[in-house]
């Protein structure tokens, strides 16, 4: 019997093929945003809530060592917190796609296996870029300002997006490990909340108990927040003068490399094992 010429045939492999398929998946995810606007709306409202809550409710009760505006100290921390929380959103999205059978459908198509994962990571970077613009607008409204040069400002933005990419792989791996969206939501926030609050996002590390100060300073969230404050000329107190205080941007890049090196292979291995 002759083969049906209308059926799709596998395309040749290669990097170009994988990149093309990854971009197709990223566009597919972007098209979901206007169809389910509640996802973006609540992500934006959550970020604005943290800005307003800590700027107006707690801002007057948290003095900064060495002086300076608490609101200018706060906003870079909110940026860092937001990109870490992005991993939870990614985990929920991946888990939902698995439970709906979309992953099985993707694996049946003549496309690169890596496209599903890389496309999600690219989508996360684009999606979070829009949310970061909203946070910047909220920060400007409450008194946050950038006191550095334009290149330094964009260096901070670039570091943020690199961190989004890294945390996306954490979320992808986690989303393939949990059985339901409800479990993904509960466990992700249970893990992420201590990581973001045991850091320099909301308070200077030296205000923490001495045993927690090194933990907070080496926390990747603190490293990112400290790097952003340094790039943007915002108050940047540290509890000590060690490596995290002197090289927060370098420490952030190290954390990004470690996270991608660990979680990207884990996510790929998990995805391949699911397809057997």
N, C-alpha and C positions, 0 to 999 in steps of 0.2 A: 504493500500500500504506500502510495507516495506521501511524503511528509507535507504537512500543511504549511504553506509558505507564509500564512498570516501570523503564525506563532512567532513570538520574539525569540531571537537567537542570542546566545551569550556573546558579548562583545569582547574584543581582545583586552587582556589585562594591561597593567602598567600604571605608572604614577598618574599620567594624564587621565586615564579612565577613573581611577579612584578619586581624584580631585573633583572631576566633573560630577560623579555620583554623590560625593559628599556635599557639594554645593546644592545639588537637587534636593537632598534631604533637608539641608538648612533652609532652603526656600519653602519647602513643605511645612516645616515647623513655624516659619514666619507667617505663613498664611493662616495658621491657627489663631494667631493673636487677635485679629479683628473678629474672628468667628467666636472666640471665647474671651471677650474683653475683660471679664471679671478677673482673670488671672493677672493681667497687667495692672488693673485698677487697684486691686488689693495689695499687690507688691509695692505700688507707688504710695498708697495710703499708709502702709506699714512704715516705709522709710520716712515719710513726712511726720508720722506720729512720733517716731524716735527723736527726730530733730526738735520738734516742738516740746515734747515731754521733758527732755533733758536740758534744753536751752532755757525754758521758762520755769519749770518746776524745780529742777535740781541745780540749775546753773548758779544761782546765788549762794548755794550751800556748799559748793565744791571749789575751794580756793586752789589756785595753781602755784606750786613752788616757784619762786622767782617772779611771780606776777604774770600779767598777760590776760587776754580775753579768753574766758572759758569757752565761749561759742566758737572762736577760731580754733581752739584746741579740739572741740567736739566734732566738728564737721568732717575732718579727715578720718576720724575714728568711725563715723557713721558710714563713710564710703567703704572702709575696710570691713565693717560688720556686714554691710549689704552684700558684698561680693562673696563673703564666706557663707552667708545664708543662701546664696544662689545654688549651692550644692544641694540643699534640701529640695528646691524647686526642680532641679534636674533629676534627682532620684525619683521624685513623685511622677514626673513626666515619663521617664523610662519605664517605671513599674506599670504605669497605666497602659503604655503601648504594648507591653508584654501581655498583660491580662486581657487586652482587647484582641489579641491575636495579630497585631500589626507586625510584630517582629517576625512571626512565621511567614507572613505575606512578603515582607522585605527579603527574607532568605530565599523565597521561591522565585524572585525576579533575577534577571541577568544583570546583576549589579555587583560592584565591589563589596565584599563583606565589611570592610572598614568604613564604608560610607555612612552606615547607620550611626556609628559612634562619633566619627569625625564631624559629620553633619550636625549632630546635636551640639558638639563643642563649639562649632562656628556660630550656630544659632545663639547659644548662650552669650557669646561675646557681643553679638549685635544687639540682642535683647537687653542685656545689662547696660549697654552704652546709652540706650534711651532712658533707662531708669536713673542712671548717673546724672544725666542732664537735669532731670526733675529734682534730684537731691541738691545739685548745685544751685538751682533756682531757689529752693527752700532755704539753703544755707545763706545765700545772698540776702534773702528777706529777713533773716534773723541777725544779720551782722557779720557773717563770715566774709573775709576778703583774702585775696591772693596778693602777697607782698613781694613776689619774685618776678623773674623775667618770663616772657612767653615760652621760650624753650624749656625752662624748668617746669612751667605749668603742664606742658604737653608731655614732659618726661614722667610726671606723676600720673597723668591719664594713661600713658602707655603701660606703666607698671601695674596700674589697676586692671587693665584689660588682660595683661599676661596672667595676673592672679585669677581672674575670672576663668580663663582657659584652663588653668591648673585645677581649680576647684570643680570645674565641670567634669573632669575625669573622676574625681572623687564621687560626685553625684551619679555618674554613669555606672561606675562599679557598684555603688551601694544600691542603685535602682534594680540591678540585675540579681541582687542577693536576697531581697526581701520578697515575701509572697504576695502582699497586697498593698494598695495605696495607703490604707489606714496605718499599717505597720511602718511604711516608709515615712509617713508624716510624723508619727510619734517618736520613732527612734532617731530620725535625722535631727529633729529639734532638741531631743534630749541630749544628743552628743554635741551639737553645735552651740547651744546656749552657754555651757561652761567655757567653751573655747573662746567665745566672744566676750564674755563678761570677766573671765580671769585674764584680763589683758589691759592695755592702756587705752582702750577705746573710749571709756567714759571717765576714768579717773587716772591720775598720774600713778605710776607703779610704786612710788615711794609712800603713798598713802595706804598701801596694802601691808598686811603682816610680813615681817622680814622673811619668813620661810617661803612666802608666795612671790616675793619680788623677782627672784631669778626666773621663776616659771613664767611670770607675766612678761618679762622683758624678752625672753627667747621665744615666746608665743609667736607664730607666724602672723597672727592678726595684729599684734603689737608692732612687729617689724614693719608691716605694710603701713600701719597708721603713722609710725614714726618717720618712715621714708616720705610719706605724703606731706607731713608737717614740715619736714626739712626742705622738700622741693618747693613748697608754697609759702614758706616764711611764716608759718604759724607756730604758736608756743609748743615746745617739744621737750618737756621735762622727762628725765630718766632717773631711776633710783641709784644708778651707779655709772661709772665711766668706762664700762667694758665694751666688748665688740658690738653688742646690739645698739648701744648708745652712739658709738662712733661711726658705725657703718650700717645703718638700718636698711639702706637701699640694696647694698650687697647681700645682706642677710636675707632680704626678701627674695632676691634672685636665686639664692641658694635654696630657699624653701620651695620656690616655684619649680626648680629643677628636680628636687627630691620628690615632690608630690607627683609631678608628671612621670618621672622615672618609675615610681612605685605603682601608681594607680592606673596609668594607661595600659601597661601590660596586663595587670590584673583584670581590667575591664575587658580587654580583647580576649584573654583566655576564658573568662567566664562566658562571654558571648559565643565563642566557638564551641564550648562545651554544651551550651543550650541548643545548638543547631544540630547536634548529633542524634 
